[in-house]
Amino acid sequence: MTAVYRALPDELVPYASAAIKYFAAQYGVKSPRIEDQIRPTIAYRPTLQFTDSEQALVCVEIVDQKIPDSMSQVVLSMRNEGLPIKLWVGLPAGRNARIDTSMLKFCKENGLGLLELTHPNIGNEITHALSQSICGLRPFDLTQYPAHRRQALKSAIETFRTSNPSKGVSEVYDEIEHLTRAIGRKASSKAGFLRRVATFDWETESWQNVAEFLEKNFDRAAAGCDALKANLFVKVATLPSQRNQSAHKPVNVAKRIDRDRRLRTRFEEAMDTLHDLAKAARPLRV
């Protein structure tokens, strides 16, 4: 069945057909909706719209020369609604399109995929599209975290945004766990920092038990850590159960939106908890 385009110029229709073949071959998505509305609240109709196996919408905008100025508002609307949309811009190679530094910068900053269509079913991915529900993650100033943890946190942010948000959350939890155990070991090695001696191994005891022990027994006055209060350890003690929750594959777009929103909240809260815990524990030099 021949696709019917109402807005796409006739000279760009072959490139839309090439994009359909490309995404079917590379991503396994088929049967696109043509120039269809995404949601009533967003005044945008991409050239092509697919649904992938992860219940994300894959939208492809075929353009002749440059990314439309309205795309910034489209991206903002998608993020505000937490929509799991991977937005691609398809540019015909060898025509009037010119990929310059400003276009690349815009795509990278906004999580847009940039696809140069070179043959009837061959494309060259310049940048890769990210889900806008994940790109809405707020920025973090890594200089506000301990230097020896920044590389791991940078990796966690990259993992969250580009490939596996659940794993990205887990990587931040790992850093909080390492810090919690380090606080326990240091407190245990100093006279008076603990109200009673721990009878377990700081390395092998469950993370939750370690945090709960510190909540009850860490003497912040003796340790010179006035900000390392019991409520911080209470918050940490709730994290192991969250880390152990499996991330089930969403069965529809609504569940995907809900899952991504929860993961984004967990990631941001975990980063905040790590920041507060590390800052409060700074006198211990852990």
C-alpha positions as CSV (number, residue, x, y, z in Angstrom):
1,M,0.0,0.0,0.0
2,T,1.5,3.4,-1.1
3,A,1.9,5.9,1.7
4,V,0.0,9.2,1.3
5,Y,1.7,12.4,2.5
6,R,-0.1,15.6,2.8
7,A,2.6,17.9,4.1
8,L,5.8,16.3,2.9
9,P,7.0,17.8,-0.4
10,D,6.9,15.3,-3.3
11,E,10.7,15.5,-3.8
12,L,11.2,14.2,-0.3
13,V,8.8,11.2,-0.5
14,P,11.5,8.8,-1.7
15,Y,13.6,9.7,1.3
16,A,10.7,9.0,3.6
17,S,10.4,5.6,1.9
18,A,14.1,5.0,2.4
19,A,13.7,5.9,6.1
20,I,10.8,3.4,6.5
21,K,13.1,0.6,5.0
22,Y,16.0,1.7,7.1
23,F,14.1,1.6,10.4
24,A,12.5,-1.7,9.6
25,A,16.0,-3.2,8.8
26,Q,17.9,-1.7,11.7
27,Y,15.3,-1.4,14.5
28,G,12.6,-3.9,13.5
29,V,9.8,-1.3,13.5
30,K,7.2,-1.4,10.8
31,S,3.8,-0.1,9.8
32,P,4.4,3.6,10.4
33,R,1.7,6.1,11.0
34,I,2.0,8.9,8.4
35,E,1.9,12.6,9.5
36,D,-0.2,11.5,12.5
37,Q,-0.8,13.5,15.7
38,I,1.3,12.2,18.7
39,R,-1.0,13.6,21.4
40,P,-3.8,16.2,21.4
41,T,-1.7,18.3,23.7
42,I,1.3,18.5,21.2
43,A,0.8,20.4,18.0
44,Y,3.3,18.3,16.0
45,R,2.8,15.6,13.4
46,P,6.1,13.9,12.4
47,T,6.6,12.5,9.0
48,L,6.7,9.0,10.3
49,Q,5.8,7.5,13.6
50,F,6.5,3.9,14.8
51,T,6.1,2.1,18.2
52,D,9.1,-0.1,19.2
53,S,9.3,-3.2,21.3
54,E,10.0,-1.1,24.4
55,Q,6.8,0.9,23.9
56,A,8.7,4.0,22.9
57,L,7.4,6.1,20.0
58,V,10.0,6.4,17.2
59,C,9.3,9.6,15.3
60,V,11.1,10.6,12.1
61,E,11.0,14.1,10.6
62,I,12.2,14.3,7.0
63,V,13.6,17.7,6.2
64,D,15.4,19.1,3.2
65,Q,17.9,21.6,4.6
66,K,17.7,22.2,8.3
67,I,15.9,21.3,11.5
68,P,12.7,23.4,11.9
69,D,12.9,26.2,14.4
70,S,9.8,24.9,16.1
71,M,11.6,21.7,17.1
72,S,12.8,23.2,20.4
73,Q,9.3,23.7,21.6
74,V,8.3,20.2,20.4
75,V,11.1,18.7,22.5
76,L,10.2,20.8,25.5
77,S,6.5,19.7,25.3
78,M,7.6,16.0,25.0
79,R,9.8,16.3,28.1
80,N,7.2,18.2,30.1
81,E,4.8,15.3,29.5
82,G,7.4,12.7,30.1
83,L,6.8,11.1,26.8
84,P,9.0,8.1,25.7
85,I,9.7,9.5,22.2
86,K,12.8,8.9,20.2
87,L,12.9,11.8,17.7
88,W,14.9,11.5,14.5
89,V,15.7,14.0,11.8
90,G,16.2,12.5,8.4
91,L,18.3,14.5,6.0
92,P,18.8,13.5,2.3
93,A,22.4,13.3,1.4
94,G,23.6,15.1,-1.7
95,R,20.8,17.6,-1.8
96,N,20.7,21.0,0.0
97,A,21.3,19.7,3.5
98,R,24.4,20.7,5.3
99,I,25.3,19.2,8.6
100,D,27.1,21.9,10.5
101,T,28.3,22.3,14.1
102,S,25.2,24.2,15.2
103,M,22.9,21.3,14.0
104,L,25.1,18.7,15.7
105,K,25.1,20.7,18.9
106,F,21.3,21.1,18.9
107,C,20.8,17.3,18.3
108,K,23.2,16.3,21.1
109,E,21.8,18.7,23.6
110,N,18.2,17.7,22.8
111,G,18.6,14.0,22.4
112,L,17.7,14.0,18.7
113,G,18.9,11.4,16.3
114,L,20.4,12.8,13.1
115,L,20.1,10.4,10.1
116,E,21.7,11.1,6.7
117,L,19.8,9.1,4.1
118,T,22.3,8.1,1.4
119,H,20.6,5.3,-0.6
120,P,17.1,3.8,-0.9
121,N,17.5,1.9,2.3
122,I,20.8,3.0,3.8
123,G,21.3,5.6,6.4
124,N,24.3,7.1,8.3
125,E,23.5,7.8,11.9
126,I,25.3,11.0,12.9
127,T,23.8,11.2,16.4
128,H,21.5,8.6,18.1
129,A,18.0,9.4,19.4
130,L,17.4,9.2,23.1
131,S,14.0,8.8,24.8
132,Q,12.7,12.3,25.7
133,S,11.3,10.9,28.9
134,I,14.8,10.1,30.0
135,C,16.5,13.2,28.5
136,G,14.4,15.3,31.0
137,L,16.9,14.2,33.7
138,R,18.0,17.4,35.5
139,P,21.8,18.3,35.1
140,F,24.2,17.5,38.0
141,D,27.3,19.5,38.9
142,L,29.8,16.6,39.5
143,T,32.3,19.0,41.1
144,Q,29.9,18.9,44.1
145,Y,30.7,15.2,44.6
146,P,33.9,13.6,45.9
147,A,36.5,13.5,43.2
148,H,37.1,9.7,43.5
149,R,33.4,9.1,42.7
150,R,32.9,11.4,39.7
151,Q,34.0,8.9,37.1
152,A,31.5,6.3,38.3
153,L,28.7,9.0,38.5
154,K,29.5,10.3,35.0
155,S,29.2,6.7,33.8
156,A,25.9,6.2,35.7
157,I,24.4,9.4,34.1
158,E,25.5,8.2,30.6
159,T,24.1,4.8,31.2
160,F,20.8,6.2,32.4
161,R,20.4,8.6,29.5
162,T,21.6,6.5,26.6
163,S,21.0,2.8,27.2
164,N,19.7,1.4,30.5
165,P,18.0,3.8,33.0
166,S,17.4,1.0,35.6
167,K,21.1,0.1,35.5
168,G,22.0,3.8,35.8
169,V,20.0,4.1,39.0
170,S,21.6,0.9,40.4
171,E,25.1,2.3,39.7
172,V,24.3,5.4,41.9
173,Y,23.0,3.1,44.6
174,D,26.3,1.2,44.4
175,E,28.2,4.4,45.2
176,I,25.9,5.1,48.1
177,E,26.5,1.6,49.4
178,H,30.3,1.9,49.1
179,L,30.2,5.2,51.0
180,T,27.9,3.8,53.7
181,R,30.2,0.8,54.3
182,A,33.3,3.2,54.3
183,I,31.7,5.3,57.0
184,G,31.1,2.2,59.1
185,R,34.6,1.0,58.7
186,K,36.1,4.4,59.6
187,A,33.8,4.8,62.6
188,S,34.6,1.3,63.8
189,S,38.4,2.1,63.7
190,K,38.0,5.2,65.9
191,A,37.4,5.0,69.6
192,G,34.1,6.5,70.6
193,F,32.6,7.0,67.1
194,L,30.2,4.1,67.7
195,R,28.0,3.8,70.7
196,R,28.5,0.0,70.6
197,V,30.8,-2.3,68.7
198,A,29.6,-3.9,65.5
199,T,29.7,-7.7,65.7
200,F,29.4,-8.1,61.9
201,D,31.7,-7.8,58.9
202,W,31.3,-4.3,57.3
203,E,32.0,-5.8,53.9
204,T,29.5,-8.7,53.9
205,E,26.7,-7.6,56.1
206,S,23.6,-6.5,54.2
207,W,23.6,-2.8,53.2
208,Q,20.3,-2.2,54.9
209,N,21.6,-3.7,58.2
210,V,24.8,-1.5,58.0
211,A,22.7,1.6,57.5
212,E,20.3,0.8,60.3
213,F,23.2,0.0,62.7
214,L,24.8,3.4,61.9
215,E,21.4,5.1,62.4
216,K,21.3,3.8,65.9
217,N,24.9,3.8,66.9
218,F,26.9,6.4,65.0
219,D,27.9,9.3,67.4
220,R,28.2,12.3,65.2
221,A,29.4,14.6,68.0
222,A,32.3,12.3,68.8
223,A,33.1,11.9,65.1
224,G,32.9,15.6,64.4
225,C,30.2,15.1,61.8
226,D,27.4,17.2,63.1
227,A,25.5,17.0,59.7
228,L,25.7,13.2,59.6
229,K,22.3,12.8,61.3
230,A,20.3,9.6,61.9
231,N,17.7,10.7,59.3
232,L,20.3,10.4,56.5
233,F,21.0,6.7,57.5
234,V,17.2,6.1,57.6
235,K,16.9,7.3,54.0
236,V,19.9,5.2,53.0
237,A,18.3,2.1,54.6
238,T,15.3,2.4,52.3
239,L,17.4,2.2,49.1
240,P,18.3,-1.6,49.1
241,S,14.7,-2.6,48.6
242,Q,14.3,-0.2,45.7
243,R,17.5,-1.4,44.0
244,N,16.2,-5.0,44.2
245,Q,12.9,-4.2,42.5
246,S,13.1,-5.6,38.9
247,A,12.4,-3.3,36.0
248,H,9.6,-5.1,34.1
249,K,9.3,-4.5,30.4
250,P,6.4,-2.1,29.9
251,V,3.4,-3.5,28.0
252,N,2.1,-0.2,26.7
253,V,3.0,3.5,26.3
254,A,1.2,4.6,29.5
255,K,3.2,2.1,31.6
256,R,6.4,3.1,29.8
257,I,5.7,6.8,30.8
258,D,5.1,5.7,34.4
259,R,8.2,3.6,34.6
260,D,10.5,6.2,33.1
261,R,9.0,8.9,35.5
262,R,9.7,6.6,38.5
263,L,13.2,5.8,37.4
264,R,14.0,9.5,36.7
265,T,12.8,10.4,40.2
266,R,14.8,7.6,41.8
267,F,17.9,8.6,40.0
268,E,17.6,12.2,41.0
269,E,16.8,11.3,44.6
270,A,19.7,8.9,44.7
271,M,22.1,11.6,43.4
272,D,20.8,14.0,46.1
273,T,21.2,11.4,48.8
274,L,24.8,10.6,47.8
275,H,25.6,14.3,47.7
276,D,24.2,14.9,51.2
277,L,25.8,11.8,52.6
278,A,29.2,12.5,51.2
279,K,29.1,16.2,52.3
280,A,28.0,15.2,55.8
281,A,30.8,12.5,56.0
282,R,33.5,14.8,54.7
283,P,35.3,15.1,58.1
284,L,35.8,11.3,58.1
285,R,37.8,11.5,54.8
286,V,36.1,8.5,53.2
